[in-house]
Amino acid sequence: MKKSLCILFSLLFFIGSLTGQTVDTIEVFSKKMERDIKNLVILPAGYNRQDTIKYPVLYLLHGVQADHTSWTKVIRKELPDDVTKYNMIIVCPNGENSWYLDSSVNPASQFETYITKELVESIDNKYKTIPSSLARAISGFSMGGYGALRLAILHPGVFGACGSMSGAVDFRPFPKVYKLSSQLGGYATNKKRWDENVIINMTNKLKPKTLSIIIDCGFEDQFLYVNGQLHQSMLNKGIQHEYIVESGGHDRKYWNKAIVKQLQFFFGFFNKSN
């Protein structure tokens, strides 16, 4: 009897390991920064390295003073269940306080190259992904929303869809608050560099129908005005996008709600493209 129970529990554990979501923490070496970077990888239930099914990937970026664990520990603990529901892989890199730039003043902070080249290549090599921009999206909150839009705009061959939640799409009103001087140099002496890296000043690089875009911001958010300006700029240029404004502030409660809409948006993009 005891032996039968042991066999039953072993089978249940084996089945669970095949069908349950998996959350991995992996380190990827950055040649450009000459150091390892931690990343959270969430695999859907049923992911089995022996079968032939391949998955689209959503890269989720965090905000200032957060890290690769913030999405699952702070923002949305149900995220592992979401990857199964929407049948995708989610990757959450530790972007530190980098603003996801290749910093011209800090050689140890080269996160544009890391995410768009080194991390994407590593994920495609290690996991069963569909290695195409049509099956690759990027989004994030606050600093991560800025980073997601910026990386997608500058690297349309890498990402086919992008999103932003409460994105700091224009950080110039807050030069001291968000640690940008460590990435771009001081605002007073590097104004041109700061101006060039504001999202609204990058919309001229966007070609209509090259990216699927969703932007979300709360009514009480400090970045609502600049997100509205970005929305209007895109409308003026004929850049198709989804723009959502709902009650809420610059906080985890709003992002927990916003990510659900964005997951639905990216699920639709992946299924339309493939």
N, C-alpha and C positions, 0 to 999 in steps of 0.2 A: 504493500500500500504506500509506504513512504517513498519507495523507489518510483512508483507511478506518479506521485505528486511531484517529485523532483523533475521527472521527465516533462510533465505538463508545464511546470513553471519555466523550465529551460526553453520549451517551445514558445511559450508566451513571450519570453524575453527576446527570443530570436525574431519572432514576428514583429514585436514592437520596434526592434532595431531596424527593421526593413521599412516599416510603415510610419513610424513617428518622425516628427521634425528633428533635425539635427542642428545644433548651434556649435560651430567650431570657432576657436580663436587661433588664427594663423599669423605667422610673421613673414613678411615679404621683404627681401633685401633690396634696398634702393641703391643702385650703383651711383646715381647722381649725388645722393646725400651720404653715401658710404655708411649706412646703418640700417638696422631692421626696423620695420614699422608694423605695429599690430593692427589686425583687422578682424572684425566679426563676420562670419559667413553663416547664413541661415539657409538650410536646405529643406525643401518640402518633404512631407511624408511620401514614402514610396520611392524616394531617390535611392537608386541602387547603381553603384558604379559598374555593375556587370551588364546592365541592359543598354539599349540603344537610344533611349529617350534623351533629348537634349533640351535645355531650358533657357529662357531669356533671363537677363540679369538686370536688377535695379540696384544702383549704387546710391546709398543714403548717407548724406553728409551731416555732421553735427555743427553746433554753434560754438561761440567763444566759451572758453573755460569748461568745455565738455570733452568727451573722447569717444572711442569706438563702441563703448558699452552703453552710451547714453540712450540710444534708441530703444533698447530692450529693457534697460533697468529703470529709466526715468520717464520716457515719453509713452511707450506702448509695450506693455509686457505681453500682449497678445500677438505681437509681430510674428513669432514662429508659427502660430496658427494661420496668420494671414498668407504666408508664403505657400501653404498648402492650398488654401482657398483659391488663390490667384495663380497657382502653378508656376512659380518663378523662384529664382534664387535672389536673395538680398545680401549685399555686401556693405558693411559699415566700416570704413577706414578711420584710423585715428589721424585726423588732420591737424591736431594740436591747435595753436592759435594762428595758423598759417594764412588764413583767408584763401587757401587753395591756390596760391600764387607760386611762381618761381621767383623768389625774392631777389632783388638786385642788391640788397644790403645785408642779407643773411644767407650765406652759402649752405647752412644746415637746414634751411627751409625752402625746399624745391618741390612743392606738392602738386603743382600743375603737371610736371613731367611724371611724378610718381603715380598719380591717379590715372591720367590719360594714356600712359604708356606702360610703365612698370607693373602697376597693379592689374590693369586690364589683361595684359599678356599673361601674368601669373595665374589669374583666375581662369582664363580660358585654357591654360595648359593643365591646371590641376583638377578642374571640375568639368562636368558635362554641360557645357554652355553652347549656345548658338553664336558663333563668333562673327557677329554682324551688327552694324549700327541699327538695323531694323529690329534687333532683339536686345538692345542695350539702352537703358534709360538712367537718368541721374536726377536726384532731387535732394532737398535738405531744408533745415530750418535756420532762420536768422543768418549768421555767417555762412552756414551751409546752403541756404537758399541762394545767396549771392554766388557762392562757389559753383553751384550746380548750373546756374544760368550762364555764368562766365565760361566754364569749361565746355559746355555744350555749344555755345556760340562760336568759340574759338576752335573747336574740334568737332565739326559736324560729321566727319567721317568715322568718329568713335561712337558718338551718341546720336540716336535718332529721335529721342524724346527727352524732355527735361521739365522740371518743376521747381517751384519755390514756395515755401511756407514762411510767412513773415520775413521775407528776404530783406537783408540790409543792402538793397540795390543801389542806394546812394549813401555812402558812409561819411561824406564830407561834413555834415553838421555835427558829427561826433568824433573829431580827430583824436581826442585823448582817451575816450571811453573804451574803444574796441581794439586797442593795441596795434593799430595799423602802422604806426611809425616804425615799429620793429621790422615791418615787411616792405614798406614803401619809402622809408625815410620821413623826416618831419614834413608836415603839410606846408609850412611857410616857405621852405626851400625846395620843395619838390611838387609844387602845385600841378604842373603839367602831367607828371606821372600819376598823381591821384585822380586828376580829371579823366585821363585815358582809361582808367580802370573802373570807372563808374558804369554800371550796366546800361543806363540810358544813353551813354555816349558810345555804346557798342552796337546799337540796333542797326546802324548802317552796314554792319557786317552780316546781318541776317538777310537771307534771301527768302522770299515767300515760298511756303510749302516745303522747306527743307528740314524743319524741326517741328515736332508736335510739342506744344508748350502749355503748361498749366501754372497759373500764379494765384496764390491764395493769401489773404491777409485780413486780420481782424479790424473791426471798426474802431476799437480802442487801442490799436497798436501804434507805437511811435513811428513806424515805417509806413503807415497807411498812405500818407501824402505822396511819398516818393514812389510807392508802388502804383498809385494812381497816375502819376506822371509817366511812368514806364508803360502802363496800359495804354494811355492816350498816344504816346509816341509810336507804339506798335500799330495802333489803329490807323494813325496818319500814314504809316508806311505800308499798310496793307498786309501786315504780318498776322496771320491767323493764330489765335490763342484763346484759351479759356481763362477767364478772370473771375475769381470768386471773392466776395467780401461778405463776411458774416460777423455777428456779434462775438466779441472776444478780444483778448489782449495778447501781449507778447509772452506767452507762457505755455507750459506743457499741456494744459487742458485744451488749449486751442489746437496745438500740433497733433494731439492724439485724435482729434476729430478730423483735422485736415488730411492726415496721412491716409485715412480710409478713402476719401474722395480721390486722392492722387493714385492710390493703388488701383482703384477702378478705372481711372483714366489710362494708366500704363497697361493694365490688362487689356483694355480695348485696343490700344495701339499695337501691342504685341500680336494680338489675334487678327487684327486687320492686316498687319504687315506680313504674316507668315501663313 
